Amino acid sequence: MSRTTPPLLQNTLTIVLAGGQGERLHPLTKDRTKPSVPFAGSYRIIDFTLSNCIHSGMRQIYVLTQYKSQSLSRHIREGWNLLHRELNEFIDTIPPQHRTPHRWYEGTADAIFQNIHLFERHKPNRLLLLSGDHVYRMNYQAMIEFHIAKKADVTIGTYEFPRAQASSFGVMQVDEEDRVMDFIEKPSEPPSIPGHPDRSLINMGIYVFNTSPLLRAVIEDAKGPEPTHDLGINILPKLVRNPDVTVYSYSFSRQFENAYWRDVGNISGYYNAAMDLLDPEKTNDLFTPDWPIRTYTEQLFPSRFCFEPEPAKRIERCIISGGCSIEGSLRRCVLSPKVRVGPESQLDGCVVFNGTSIGKRCRIKNTIIDKSVKIPDNSEIGYDLNKDRKQFLVFDEKIVVIPKGYTA
């Protein structure tokens, strides 16, 4: 590592878990893994986690891949080739190796178990385990410092969430000193935060582990009969209830008063997070000059707005990437590169992926349009959901999703 790297980071190996199939995000994950789904126009979801790593000083990073990982591996190779191997700095993608167990990863805990050889090679004191499918900004070094100060064996990144909505997550019960007393995956009655009966602490999928207790736990888990081998379901509850292991909660709100974190693992979560981008008050901490989000950037011409100035033709609260050509009106839209919107078309509340072309006089609202789609002239989508269901998928009675490569 470089001489300027703090010792605590030199002794920390980072693992990004990016192999999930992403069934809840289908059809956006039909041909790509969840972390490589486009987000915020020019980015991929994993860019937020990797940018956090670089800004936090993490320089030894393994990305564990599996499901339809070609586009993710290509994106990391082309957009994240910025570290110096001669200084032992790297971002490497690791698919299943079939080294001893001749199988694919069968969960997050099994993915760690199948890569024990990496830990034997590096011999880190600590492991920083991250999910590659969340959107947030975080300084991991501060969390590692907290972990060391508390003399913890495990520290779990947590996010304050309305208790009434916390049942979809792993939830922590903590004491006044932030020590985790119980970990419950998707509880029907989530425990509350001490002093805040209407709030719960949910699991962010961010962990600092001392290496030895984690490896013991995943080795024991691999010998068991459980059908799943998951950190949240199988490993963390056992560690929390082990009297010889100390587990602490690190509250994300310690870093930012209005900290933004979103799980974009399903269609509704993804769409709502995309719409949040258009409200600076919600996502102001995501995009700041001192914490830029890195990605692969294709060389494109600037976006063009090719229409006469008429009141009906306007751009309102939008993110528009490079290489776009806009001849219609846009309201609350997020456009990836090389999107074309034809004359007299109106888009409202739409997320449009790379290379999609929308014809003339179209009316489209509350729709996610995947890559390389061609929408014909005079199309109307999002206004008659019963009609839309005959061609597309509709989620939560409001969000239409048009799959990659669709052509009428």
C-alpha positions as CSV (number, residue, x, y, z in Angstrom):
1,M,0.0,0.0,0.0
2,S,1.0,3.6,-0.4
3,R,2.9,5.3,2.4
4,T,0.0,7.8,3.0
5,T,-2.5,5.0,3.7
6,P,-3.4,4.8,7.4
7,P,-2.3,1.6,9.1
8,L,-5.9,0.7,9.9
9,L,-6.7,0.7,6.2
10,Q,-3.6,-1.2,5.3
11,N,-4.9,-4.1,7.5
12,T,-8.4,-4.0,6.0
13,L,-9.4,-6.0,2.9
14,T,-12.6,-4.9,1.1
15,I,-15.1,-7.4,-0.3
16,V,-18.0,-6.1,-2.5
17,L,-20.8,-8.7,-2.8
18,A,-22.1,-8.3,-6.3
19,G,-23.3,-11.7,-7.5
20,G,-27.0,-11.5,-6.7
21,Q,-29.5,-12.6,-9.3
22,G,-31.7,-9.6,-8.7
23,E,-35.0,-11.4,-9.3
24,R,-37.0,-8.5,-7.6
25,L,-35.5,-6.1,-10.2
26,H,-36.5,-8.2,-13.2
27,P,-36.8,-7.4,-16.1
28,L,-33.9,-4.9,-15.7
29,T,-31.8,-7.8,-14.5
30,K,-32.8,-10.2,-17.4
31,D,-29.4,-9.6,-19.1
32,R,-27.3,-8.0,-16.4
33,T,-26.5,-8.4,-12.7
34,K,-28.2,-6.0,-10.3
35,P,-25.1,-3.9,-9.5
36,S,-24.6,-3.1,-13.2
37,V,-28.1,-1.7,-13.8
38,P,-27.8,1.9,-14.9
39,F,-28.7,4.6,-12.4
40,A,-28.8,8.4,-12.3
41,G,-28.3,8.6,-16.0
42,S,-24.6,7.9,-16.7
43,Y,-23.8,5.7,-13.7
44,R,-24.2,2.0,-12.7
45,I,-25.5,1.1,-9.2
46,I,-22.1,-0.3,-8.1
47,D,-20.4,3.0,-8.9
48,F,-21.7,4.5,-5.6
49,T,-20.2,1.7,-3.5
50,L,-16.8,1.8,-5.4
51,S,-16.7,5.6,-5.2
52,N,-17.2,5.4,-1.4
53,C,-14.3,2.9,-1.3
54,I,-11.9,5.1,-3.2
55,H,-12.8,8.3,-1.2
56,S,-12.5,6.3,2.0
57,G,-8.9,5.2,1.2
58,M,-9.8,1.6,0.5
59,R,-7.3,0.3,-2.1
60,Q,-7.5,-3.5,-1.9
61,I,-10.9,-4.4,-3.2
62,Y,-12.4,-7.7,-4.5
63,V,-15.7,-7.7,-6.2
64,L,-17.4,-11.1,-6.0
65,T,-19.5,-11.7,-9.1
66,Q,-21.6,-14.5,-10.4
67,Y,-25.0,-13.9,-12.2
68,K,-24.7,-12.6,-15.8
69,S,-21.6,-10.6,-14.8
70,Q,-20.1,-9.8,-18.2
71,S,-21.3,-6.2,-18.3
72,L,-20.3,-5.6,-14.7
73,S,-16.8,-7.0,-15.3
74,R,-16.4,-4.9,-18.4
75,H,-17.6,-1.8,-16.6
76,I,-15.2,-2.2,-13.8
77,R,-12.3,-3.0,-16.2
78,E,-13.1,0.1,-18.4
79,G,-14.2,2.5,-15.7
80,W,-12.3,1.6,-12.6
81,N,-8.8,0.8,-13.8
82,L,-7.2,3.6,-11.7
83,L,-5.2,1.8,-9.0
84,H,-1.5,0.8,-9.0
85,R,-0.8,-2.9,-8.9
86,E,2.8,-2.3,-8.1
87,L,1.6,-0.6,-4.8
88,N,-0.6,-3.6,-4.1
89,E,-3.7,-1.6,-5.0
90,F,-6.4,-3.2,-7.0
91,I,-10.1,-3.7,-7.8
92,D,-10.4,-7.3,-9.0
93,T,-13.6,-9.2,-10.0
94,I,-13.8,-12.7,-8.7
95,P,-16.3,-15.2,-10.1
96,P,-16.9,-18.6,-8.5
97,Q,-13.7,-20.5,-8.7
98,H,-15.1,-24.1,-8.0
99,R,-11.9,-24.6,-6.0
100,T,-13.0,-27.1,-3.3
101,P,-16.9,-27.0,-3.3
102,H,-17.7,-27.6,-7.0
103,R,-20.7,-25.3,-7.0
104,W,-21.9,-21.7,-7.6
105,Y,-22.2,-19.2,-4.7
106,E,-25.2,-20.3,-2.7
107,G,-25.5,-17.0,-0.7
108,T,-23.4,-14.2,0.7
109,A,-21.9,-16.4,3.5
110,D,-21.0,-19.1,1.0
111,A,-19.4,-16.5,-1.3
112,I,-17.1,-15.6,1.6
113,F,-16.4,-19.3,2.4
114,Q,-15.5,-20.1,-1.2
115,N,-12.9,-17.3,-1.2
116,I,-11.1,-18.1,2.1
117,H,-7.9,-18.5,0.0
118,L,-8.0,-14.7,-0.6
119,F,-7.9,-14.0,3.2
120,E,-5.1,-16.5,3.7
121,R,-3.1,-14.7,1.0
122,H,-3.6,-11.2,2.4
123,K,-3.9,-12.0,6.1
124,P,-6.0,-8.9,6.9
125,N,-6.9,-8.0,10.5
126,R,-10.3,-6.8,9.3
127,L,-12.7,-7.3,6.4
128,L,-15.0,-4.6,5.1
129,L,-18.0,-6.3,3.5
130,L,-20.2,-4.2,1.3
131,S,-23.3,-4.8,-0.9
132,G,-22.9,-3.6,-4.5
133,D,-26.6,-2.7,-5.0
134,H,-27.3,0.3,-2.7
135,V,-27.2,4.0,-3.4
136,Y,-25.5,6.2,-0.7
137,R,-22.4,8.2,0.2
138,M,-20.4,7.0,3.2
139,N,-16.9,7.3,4.6
140,Y,-16.0,3.8,5.6
141,Q,-12.8,4.9,7.4
142,A,-15.0,6.5,10.1
143,M,-16.9,3.3,10.6
144,I,-13.6,1.3,10.8
145,E,-12.3,3.8,13.4
146,F,-15.6,3.3,15.4
147,H,-15.1,-0.5,15.2
148,I,-11.6,-0.3,16.6
149,A,-12.5,2.2,19.3
150,K,-15.4,-0.1,20.5
151,K,-13.1,-3.1,20.4
152,A,-15.8,-4.8,18.4
153,D,-15.6,-8.2,16.6
154,V,-18.4,-7.1,14.2
155,T,-19.8,-3.7,13.4
156,I,-23.0,-3.4,11.3
157,G,-23.8,-0.2,9.4
158,T,-27.4,0.7,10.3
159,Y,-29.9,3.2,9.0
160,E,-32.8,4.8,11.0
161,F,-36.1,3.8,9.3
162,P,-39.8,4.2,10.2
163,R,-40.7,1.2,12.4
164,A,-43.9,0.6,10.6
165,Q,-42.0,0.0,7.3
166,A,-39.0,-1.9,8.7
167,S,-40.3,-5.4,8.3
168,S,-38.8,-5.8,4.9
169,F,-35.2,-5.5,6.3
170,G,-32.9,-7.1,8.9
171,V,-33.5,-5.1,12.1
172,M,-31.2,-4.6,15.1
173,Q,-32.2,-4.3,18.7
174,V,-29.5,-2.2,20.4
175,D,-28.8,-0.9,23.9
176,E,-27.9,2.7,24.9
177,E,-24.2,2.0,24.0
178,D,-25.0,0.9,20.5
179,R,-24.2,-2.8,21.3
180,V,-26.4,-5.1,19.2
181,M,-28.5,-7.3,21.5
182,D,-30.5,-9.0,18.7
183,F,-30.6,-9.3,15.0
184,I,-33.9,-10.3,13.3
185,E,-34.3,-10.8,9.6
186,K,-37.6,-9.3,8.3
187,P,-39.4,-9.3,11.7
188,S,-43.2,-8.9,11.9
189,E,-42.7,-6.7,14.9
190,P,-39.5,-4.7,14.5
191,P,-37.8,-3.6,17.7
192,S,-37.5,0.1,18.2
193,I,-34.5,2.4,18.9
194,P,-34.1,3.2,22.6
195,G,-35.8,6.5,23.1
196,H,-37.5,6.5,19.7
197,P,-40.4,4.1,19.7
198,D,-41.5,4.9,16.1
199,R,-38.0,4.2,14.6
200,S,-36.0,1.1,13.9
201,L,-32.4,0.4,12.9
202,I,-32.2,-1.6,9.7
203,N,-29.3,-3.4,8.2
204,M,-27.5,-1.4,5.4
205,G,-25.5,-4.4,4.2
206,I,-22.3,-2.7,5.4
207,Y,-20.1,-4.7,7.8
208,V,-16.7,-4.5,9.5
209,F,-15.6,-8.0,10.7
210,N,-12.5,-9.0,12.5
211,T,-11.3,-11.7,10.2
212,S,-11.1,-14.7,12.6
213,P,-14.7,-14.7,13.9
214,L,-16.1,-14.3,10.4
215,L,-14.1,-17.1,9.0
216,R,-15.0,-19.4,11.9
217,A,-18.6,-18.6,11.3
218,V,-18.7,-19.2,7.6
219,I,-16.8,-22.5,7.9
220,E,-19.2,-23.7,10.5
221,D,-22.1,-22.5,8.3
222,A,-20.8,-24.4,5.3
223,K,-20.9,-27.6,7.2
224,G,-24.5,-27.1,8.2
225,P,-27.7,-28.4,6.5
226,E,-29.3,-25.0,6.0
227,P,-30.6,-24.5,2.4
228,T,-29.4,-20.9,2.5
229,H,-26.0,-19.6,3.4
230,D,-26.6,-15.9,4.0
231,L,-24.9,-13.4,6.2
232,G,-28.2,-11.8,7.4
233,I,-30.2,-15.0,7.8
234,N,-27.6,-17.5,9.1
235,I,-24.4,-15.7,10.3
236,L,-25.2,-12.5,12.0
237,P,-28.0,-13.8,14.3
238,K,-25.6,-16.5,15.6
239,L,-22.8,-14.0,16.2
240,V,-25.0,-11.6,18.0
241,R,-26.2,-14.4,20.4
242,N,-22.7,-15.6,21.0
243,P,-21.5,-14.3,24.3
244,D,-17.9,-14.4,23.1
245,V,-18.5,-12.0,20.2
246,T,-19.1,-8.3,20.5
247,V,-21.4,-6.8,17.9
248,Y,-22.0,-3.0,17.5
249,S,-24.3,-0.8,15.4
250,Y,-22.7,2.1,13.5
251,S,-25.5,4.6,12.8
252,F,-25.2,6.1,9.3
253,S,-26.7,9.4,10.6
254,R,-23.4,10.0,12.5
255,Q,-21.8,11.2,9.3
256,F,-24.7,13.2,7.7
257,E,-27.7,14.8,9.4
258,N,-29.9,14.0,6.5
259,A,-28.1,10.9,5.3
260,Y,-29.5,9.3,2.1
261,W,-29.4,5.6,1.7
262,R,-31.7,3.5,-0.6
263,D,-32.0,-0.2,-1.3
264,V,-32.7,-0.3,-5.0
265,G,-33.2,-4.0,-5.2
266,N,-36.8,-4.0,-6.5
267,I,-38.6,-2.0,-9.1
268,S,-40.4,0.3,-6.7
269,G,-37.3,1.0,-4.8
270,Y,-35.3,1.6,-7.9
271,Y,-37.9,3.9,-9.5
272,N,-38.5,5.9,-6.3
273,A,-34.7,6.4,-5.8
274,A,-34.5,7.7,-9.4
275,M,-37.3,10.2,-8.7
276,D,-35.5,11.2,-5.5
277,L,-32.6,12.4,-7.6
278,L,-34.7,15.2,-9.0
279,D,-35.3,16.6,-5.5
280,P,-32.1,18.3,-4.3
281,E,-33.3,18.4,-0.7
282,K,-33.5,14.6,-0.6
283,T,-30.2,13.7,-2.3
284,N,-28.1,16.8,-1.8
285,D,-25.4,14.8,0.0
286,L,-25.0,12.3,-2.9
287,F,-23.5,14.7,-5.4
288,T,-21.0,17.1,-4.0
289,P,-17.7,18.4,-5.5
290,D,-15.6,16.9,-2.8
291,W,-17.1,13.4,-3.2
292,P,-17.5,12.8,-7.0
293,I,-19.0,9.6,-8.2
294,R,-16.8,7.8,-10.7
295,T,-18.0,5.8,-13.7
296,Y,-17.0,4.8,-17.2
297,T,-17.6,7.7,-19.5
298,E,-18.0,7.3,-23.2
299,Q,-17.0,10.1,-25.5
300,L,-20.2,11.7,-26.7
301,F,-21.4,14.9,-28.3
302,P,-23.3,17.3,-25.9
303,S,-27.0,16.7,-25.6
304,R,-29.1,18.7,-28.0
305,F,-32.5,20.4,-27.5
306,C,-33.9,20.8,-31.0
307,F,-37.2,22.6,-30.8
308,E,-38.7,26.0,-31.2
309,P,-39.4,27.9,-27.9
310,E,-43.1,27.1,-27.3
311,P,-44.8,27.0,-23.9
312,A,-45.7,23.3,-24.3
313,K,-42.1,22.3,-24.9
314,R,-40.1,22.5,-21.8
315,I,-37.6,20.6,-19.6
316,E,-38.6,20.4,-15.9
317,R,-36.6,18.8,-13.1
318,C,-34.6,16.3,-15.2
319,I,-31.2,14.6,-15.4
320,I,-30.1,14.3,-19.0
321,S,-26.8,12.5,-19.9
322,G,-24.5,13.2,-22.9
323,G,-25.4,12.4,-26.4
324,C,-29.1,12.9,-26.1
325,S,-31.3,14.5,-28.7
326,I,-34.5,16.1,-27.4
327,E,-37.3,17.4,-29.5
328,G,-40.2,16.9,-27.1
329,S,-41.0,17.9,-23.5
330,L,-39.7,16.3,-20.3
331,R,-40.9,16.5,-16.8
332,R,-39.3,14.6,-13.9
333,C,-37.2,12.3,-16.1
334,V,-33.8,10.6,-15.9
335,L,-32.2,10.0,-19.2
336,S,-29.1,7.8,-19.8
337,P,-26.7,8.6,-22.8
338,K,-27.8,8.6,-26.4
339,V,-31.6,8.8,-25.8
340,R,-33.7,10.4,-28.5
341,V,-37.1,11.9,-27.9
342,G,-39.1,12.8,-31.0
343,P,-41.1,16.0,-31.8
344,E,-44.3,16.7,-29.8
345,S,-43.6,13.7,-27.5
346,Q,-44.2,14.2,-23.7
347,L,-42.5,12.2,-21.0
348,D,-43.4,12.5,-17.4
349,G,-41.8,10.6,-14.5
350,C,-39.7,8.3,-16.8
351,V,-36.4,6.6,-16.5
352,V,-34.8,5.9,-19.9
353,F,-31.7,3.8,-20.5
354,N,-29.0,4.0,-23.1
355,G,-29.7,4.2,-26.8
356,T,-33.5,4.2,-26.6
357,S,-35.4,6.1,-29.3
358,I,-38.9,7.5,-28.7
359,G,-40.9,8.5,-31.8
360,K,-43.1,11.5,-32.5
361,R,-46.2,12.5,-30.6
362,C,-45.8,9.9,-27.8
363,R,-47.2,10.3,-24.3
364,I,-45.4,8.3,-21.7
365,K,-45.5,8.6,-17.9
366,N,-44.2,6.6,-14.9
367,T,-42.3,4.3,-17.0
368,I,-38.8,2.6,-16.9
369,I,-37.6,2.0,-20.5
370,D,-34.6,-0.3,-20.7
371,K,-31.7,-0.1,-23.2
372,S,-32.0,0.1,-27.0
373,V,-35.8,0.3,-27.1
374,K,-37.7,1.8,-30.0
375,I,-41.0,3.4,-29.2
376,P,-43.1,4.0,-32.3
377,D,-44.8,7.3,-33.2
378,N,-48.1,8.1,-31.4
379,S,-47.5,5.6,-28.6
380,E,-49.3,6.1,-25.3
381,I,-47.9,4.3,-22.2
382,G,-48.6,4.7,-18.5
383,Y,-52.1,6.1,-18.9
384,D,-54.1,2.9,-19.4
385,L,-52.5,0.2,-17.2
386,N,-54.9,-2.5,-18.3
387,K,-53.8,-1.9,-21.9
388,D,-50.1,-1.7,-20.9
389,R,-50.2,-5.1,-19.1
390,K,-50.9,-6.8,-22.4
391,Q,-47.4,-5.7,-23.7
392,F,-45.3,-4.8,-20.6
393,L,-44.9,-5.4,-16.9
394,V,-46.7,-3.1,-14.4
395,F,-45.6,-2.8,-10.8
396,D,-47.4,-1.4,-7.8
397,E,-50.3,-0.3,-10.1
398,K,-48.3,2.7,-11.3
399,I,-44.8,1.8,-12.8
400,V,-44.6,0.4,-16.3
401,V,-41.3,-1.4,-17.3
402,I,-40.4,-1.9,-20.9
403,P,-37.7,-4.5,-21.3
404,K,-34.3,-4.2,-23.1
405,G,-34.4,-4.2,-26.9
406,Y,-38.2,-3.9,-27.2
407,T,-39.5,-2.9,-30.6
408,A,-43.2,-2.7,-31.5
